[in-house]
Amino acid sequence: MTEHKKFMKMAIDLAKENILGPVGGPFGAVIVRNGVVIGKGVNKVTANHDPTAHAEVEAIRDACKNLGTFQLDGCVIYSSCEPCPMCLGAIYWARPDAIYYASDREDAASAEFDDSFIYLEITKDPSSRKIPTRQIMRKESLEIFDEWMKKSNKKKY
C-alpha cells in the first residue's frame, strides 16, 4: 500500500468510526508531515452544535495546536471527501503542500450533503446572494487596516 493510500485509509476509517456514534457525520481527515500524522479530525457539527466543526477544520485545529503554529507548510491533508467551500478556504489559509480526497462533492450530494448552492453563491455579487449581504461603514473599517499597515511588530499570516 502506498503511503498516500495508507493515510487516506486512516481518514476513511475515521469517518466510518464517527458514524457509529450517535451524532457523528460521515467525514474524516488526517494531516501528515514527513510521514507522521500530526492532526486528525472528524465531523462534529451536530455533536458540538457548531456548523464549522467539519473534519478538515477539526484536523487543521488539531495539527496547528500540536505544531504550535497557524500554518501547515510541509504538510499533506487527506480527507475522506472533497472539501466543501468552507473547508477549502480554511485549507488555503493553513497553506499545506497538498490535498488528497476520496469521494467527491457529487458523492456527498447523493448522501444529502449538498453544498453546490454554496459554490454558486460564492460566484454571485454579494448584493445578489440568498442571504442578504450589504456593505456598511467601509471608511471606518479602512482606518483599522491603515493602523495595521503602520504597525511595526505585526505577525503576518
C-alpha positions as CSV (number, residue, x, y, z in Angstrom):
1,M,0.0,0.0,0.0
2,T,1.4,3.4,-0.9
3,E,1.9,6.0,1.8
4,H,-0.9,8.1,0.3
5,K,-3.3,5.2,0.4
6,K,-2.3,4.4,4.0
7,F,-3.2,7.9,5.1
8,M,-6.4,8.1,3.0
9,K,-7.5,4.8,4.6
10,M,-6.9,6.4,8.0
11,A,-9.2,9.3,7.0
12,I,-11.9,6.9,5.7
13,D,-11.6,4.8,8.8
14,L,-12.1,7.9,11.0
15,A,-15.2,8.7,9.0
16,K,-16.5,5.2,9.4
17,E,-15.9,5.2,13.2
18,N,-17.6,8.6,13.5
19,I,-20.9,7.4,12.1
20,L,-21.0,4.5,14.6
21,G,-21.6,7.0,17.3
22,P,-25.0,8.7,17.9
23,V,-24.3,12.1,16.3
24,G,-21.2,11.9,14.0
25,G,-21.2,12.8,10.4
26,P,-19.5,10.6,7.7
27,F,-16.3,12.6,7.2
28,G,-12.7,12.2,8.4
29,A,-9.4,13.9,7.8
30,V,-5.8,13.4,8.8
31,I,-2.8,15.8,8.3
32,V,0.6,14.4,7.8
33,R,4.1,15.9,7.9
34,N,7.2,13.8,7.0
35,G,5.2,10.6,7.2
36,V,3.8,11.3,10.7
37,V,0.2,12.1,11.5
38,I,0.1,15.4,13.2
39,G,-3.6,16.1,13.2
40,K,-6.9,14.2,13.0
41,G,-10.5,15.3,12.7
42,V,-14.0,14.0,12.2
43,N,-17.2,15.8,11.6
44,K,-18.5,17.1,14.9
45,V,-21.2,19.6,13.6
46,T,-24.1,18.0,15.4
47,A,-22.1,16.8,18.4
48,N,-20.7,20.2,19.1
49,H,-23.6,22.3,17.8
50,D,-21.0,24.0,15.6
51,P,-21.6,24.4,11.8
52,T,-17.8,24.9,11.3
53,A,-16.8,21.6,13.0
54,H,-16.1,19.8,9.7
55,A,-13.5,17.1,9.7
56,E,-10.9,19.1,7.8
57,V,-11.3,22.2,10.1
58,E,-11.1,19.9,13.2
59,A,-7.9,18.3,11.7
60,I,-6.4,21.7,11.0
61,R,-7.1,22.9,14.5
62,D,-5.5,19.7,15.9
63,A,-2.4,19.9,13.7
64,C,-1.8,23.6,14.4
65,K,-2.2,23.1,18.1
66,N,0.2,20.1,18.0
67,L,2.7,22.1,15.9
68,G,2.3,25.4,17.8
69,T,1.7,27.3,14.5
70,F,-1.1,28.6,12.3
71,Q,0.3,27.3,9.0
72,L,0.8,23.8,7.8
73,D,3.8,24.2,5.5
74,G,5.3,20.8,4.6
75,C,2.0,19.0,5.4
76,V,-0.5,17.0,3.4
77,I,-4.2,16.8,4.1
78,Y,-6.1,13.6,3.5
79,S,-9.9,13.9,3.5
80,S,-12.5,11.2,3.1
81,C,-14.4,13.6,0.9
82,E,-13.7,16.6,-1.3
83,P,-13.5,19.6,1.0
84,C,-16.6,21.9,1.0
85,P,-16.1,25.6,0.2
86,M,-15.6,26.5,3.9
87,C,-13.0,23.7,4.4
88,L,-11.2,24.6,1.2
89,G,-10.9,28.2,2.4
90,A,-9.5,27.0,5.8
91,I,-7.1,24.7,4.0
92,Y,-5.9,27.5,1.8
93,W,-5.3,29.7,4.8
94,A,-3.4,26.9,6.5
95,R,-1.2,26.6,3.4
96,P,-0.4,22.8,3.3
97,D,1.6,21.4,0.4
98,A,-1.2,19.2,-1.0
99,I,-4.8,17.9,-0.5
100,Y,-5.9,14.3,-1.3
101,Y,-9.6,13.3,-1.1
102,A,-11.6,10.2,-1.7
103,S,-15.3,10.8,-2.6
104,D,-16.2,14.0,-4.4
105,R,-18.9,16.6,-3.9
106,E,-21.4,14.7,-6.1
107,D,-21.0,11.7,-3.9
108,A,-21.6,13.9,-0.9
109,A,-24.7,15.4,-2.5
110,S,-26.1,11.9,-3.2
111,A,-25.8,11.3,0.6
112,E,-27.7,14.5,1.3
113,F,-24.6,16.7,2.0
114,D,-25.1,19.0,-1.0
115,D,-23.1,22.2,-0.9
116,S,-23.5,23.0,-4.6
117,F,-25.6,26.1,-3.7
118,I,-22.7,27.5,-1.7
119,Y,-20.4,27.2,-4.7
120,L,-23.0,29.1,-6.7
121,E,-23.5,31.7,-4.1
122,I,-19.7,32.5,-3.9
123,T,-19.7,33.5,-7.6
124,K,-22.6,35.9,-7.2
125,D,-22.2,39.6,-6.4
126,P,-22.8,40.0,-2.7
127,S,-25.9,42.0,-3.2
128,S,-27.5,39.1,-5.2
129,R,-26.9,36.3,-2.7
130,K,-29.7,34.4,-1.0
131,I,-28.6,35.7,2.4
132,P,-28.8,39.5,2.2
133,T,-25.3,40.9,2.2
134,R,-24.7,44.6,2.4
135,Q,-21.6,46.7,2.9
136,I,-21.7,49.5,5.5
137,M,-19.2,51.7,7.4
138,R,-16.3,50.9,5.0
139,K,-14.5,54.2,5.7
140,E,-14.4,53.4,9.5
141,S,-13.2,49.9,8.9
142,L,-10.4,51.1,6.5
143,E,-8.9,53.0,9.4
144,I,-8.1,49.7,11.1
145,F,-6.3,48.5,8.0
146,D,-4.3,51.7,7.9
147,E,-3.3,51.2,11.5
148,W,-2.3,47.6,10.8
149,M,-0.1,48.6,7.9
150,K,1.7,51.1,10.2
151,K,2.3,48.5,12.9
152,S,6.0,47.5,13.0
153,N,5.6,44.4,15.1
154,K,2.8,42.7,13.3
155,K,2.9,39.0,12.6
156,K,1.8,38.4,9.0
157,Y,-0.4,35.5,8.0
